């Protein structure tokens, strides 16, 4: 069964997009094939239902060819094939974790943030693989692991996933997970109370240190010094360090060069925002958390209008307050009234479309556009991007600033006003922006 299903999946992978394959097909298992009836198990009811509705004929065609039979398909989500799945078999969605035995996990680690419950596609596949490798063999590869990306791309989920996997498989390991703000507070308190020796003993004798939001180290010289020595001690011992930030080490302002160099000494991974198909899949899976049963069409409509992953969950929360206790499948008519009250981009121009087109037009990377560098070849495109986000979407100055690397809203206001003025003074600038708008719309139609 396993070999046959591998052959089937190999052909499916050619026919569907990569996010769809990774999200819905890869976690499936062929449980049995008896009397020309194939039983296929998926990790969740929604996954099984989605595959059956959309890809029944494709799977049947491939199985018929492989088996020389007229095969009928049955889709289940009973988890009966769970033993057949390997723990490293790749990205899954929302595996039911309610039955996992509760243990006294280290402080601040969320038990629901695991590799199995993480949504994975091309945008974060490398980060997922790297984090899983680190969790499987801490301290032996990718040390340190440095994850970076804008808000809501899953950095914290991955950091927690590392901690959860290590704790579940090796509970004897000492794990500390905390934010940079919390680490800063501990350093300040240790200096104030003259307990720096205790602080060093606490952090330099762990097996795994996971530090979130290291961009907030900027300008904190004493904190950077403590982290530098802690970092060196742990890595020299072969103990794992994992860090996350909203930007790469080279673009964190006011950070010591020696510390930035240490951060770049392992594997640095950029996590891009989720694409449209992944956002739709996130909605389908996370809707279960709120007792909702979204149709695929309604999930697509929401994913088209809402780009930020945290805003997706906010939408589901609002929707659940409107249709509480309604077990039926929710259609477009059910979600549109709630969606209409959500701040969003018009369907023809979405923030990610604008960013992608600008990066392509100016031949720069999105990480450069969102980064801290102010090189002349970046400032102009960045200002135009801010202008178009404000003019062509319903985003606020604050939202635009957050999307483009956590910039202050006054910076965005200044950029928008500057481009507006340039349009009136420069025909070249006006034509350039009009051309970019056309390219955005053309890309959507391709």
Number of C-alpha atoms within 10 A of each C-alpha: 11 13 9 13 17 14 13 20 19 13 14 18 16 10 11 13 12 16 22 17 18 22 23 22 20 19 23 26 24 20 20 16 15 9 10 16 14 19 16 20 24 28 24 22 16 21 24 20 15 15 19 18 10 11 14 15 14 16 20 18 15 17 22 15 13 13 12 10 14 13 20 17 17 14 20 22 17 12 18 13 18 16 8 12 14 9 10 12 10 18 21 23 23 22 18 13 13 9 6 9 7 8 10 7 15 15 10 11 21 16 17 18 21 21 29 22 19 21 26 27 23 17 17 22 18 15 25 26 16 21 25 20 16 24 23 17 12 22 22 14 17 20 24 27 25 29 28 26 24 23 19 17 21 26 26 23 20 23 27 23 26 27 29 24 18 23 20 14 11 11 15 10 14 16 22 19 22 16 18 22 15 13 21 19 13 16 21 15 14 16 14 10 9 11 13 17 10 11 17 16 11 12 21 21 16 16 21 26 23 22 22 24 19 23 20 18 21 14 14 13 13 14 18 20 14 17 21 17 13 20 21 16 15 22 19 11 12 16 21 26 27 25 24 26 23 27 24 24 23 15 16 21 14 13 20 17 11 12 18 16 12 16 23 17 14 16 16 21 19 20 22 20 22 24 16 18 19 24 23 22 24 23 26 22 21 20 22 16 12 15 15 24 20 25 17 20 13 21 23 20 16 25 23 21 22 24 21 22 20 13 15 20 17 13 20 24 15 16 20 17 10 14 15 12 10 12 11 11 12 18 15 17 9 15 20 15 12 15 19 10 10 17 14 22 20 14 14 14 20 21 25 20 16 23 24 16 20 25 19 14 14 12 10 15 15 18 21 20 23 22 23 19 14 12 9 8 12 19 15 15 18 23 21 23 28 25 24 21 26 20 11 16 20 17 17 16 21 16 18 24 20 16 21 24 19 18 18 15 16 12 14 24 19 13 20 22 12 14 22 14 11 14 15 10 11 12 10 11 16 15 12 14 18 11 12 19 17 11 18 20 15 11 11 12 8 5
